[in-house]
């Protein structure tokens, strides 16, 4: 796999950042999470005057072999149908990108449908869906590397256009299944506690999903291979591997990485097992309704900005959180301090 150079932000500037935030004309800590968020952004950008420039959203699509086992309430046809819907501006991701002025890129990483005639979908198809990880690794080393490189390519495109804050989303029926398994294997959490209803399974469907994933993990464990990269590619969807590559490259470029719900949190968890310093660049948008999401966030000591009961995916939860990030930046840049405002410092 490609090697990334992800550095911990230089903390030499940190005392100045803290001093500036603490001396804004408010009680110390009165703006709560906005203050810690502003501190993180200033540290990432190594400045006391942070900016948010040309925000971009990468929407990766791909199908999963495990879907053939009936682990999702939705069939795989929904993946390509939604991808086309996104090109027409009709998805949740489209609405929020328009609202918050994000440039949206729709990337076919491995959808099991021919989308090449649509000029609004970037064709980076690795294959027509992954293999079924109930029986074999979801992808080969070469396919995994191709997906990682595509994620990097997309980030480079955004960065070259002036982007310094980026968001990833996904479209891929059954992708809660690999996410749950990563959570189990990387977090040492009982598998049943990691498995949720996905797009809306009933009790019978949820029990079937649990049985299938238990079988898949048991078969995987016979390999006795605990290598992080192997675990990732054994279960990943192409859209998930693309997102991991994008996250790693964005952190390497010193960008703010906005993290969406259960699937993208799982991708960040996997990425952090490869390069722990990536978490310094991550801003977690929300805690969703999918079973185990809070536990997975806790594995990374993550503090999500929102809890709205979302479980749509596509990056929508992170996009909803963007105005809070904007508020943190406006606070540190525009709020007056005690000295300039001629206010007695009262704490």
VENFEN-V407550 format. One record per helix or strand. SS is the DSSP state (H for helix, E for strand). FROM is the first residue (numbers start at 1). TO is the last residue. If there is no record, write none. Layout:
ss=SS from=FROM to=TO
ss=SS from=FROM to=TO
//
This chain:
ss=H from=11 to=22
ss=E from=24 to=24
ss=H from=32 to=45
ss=E from=56 to=62
ss=H from=65 to=69
ss=H from=77 to=87
ss=H from=92 to=100
ss=E from=103 to=110
ss=E from=121 to=123
ss=H from=141 to=160
ss=E from=165 to=171
ss=H from=175 to=187
ss=H from=191 to=194
ss=H from=203 to=221
ss=H from=228 to=235
ss=H from=238 to=252
ss=E from=256 to=259
ss=H from=262 to=274
ss=H from=276 to=281
ss=E from=282 to=284
ss=E from=286 to=286
ss=H from=293 to=299
ss=E from=306 to=306
ss=H from=316 to=334
ss=E from=337 to=337
ss=H from=338 to=341
//
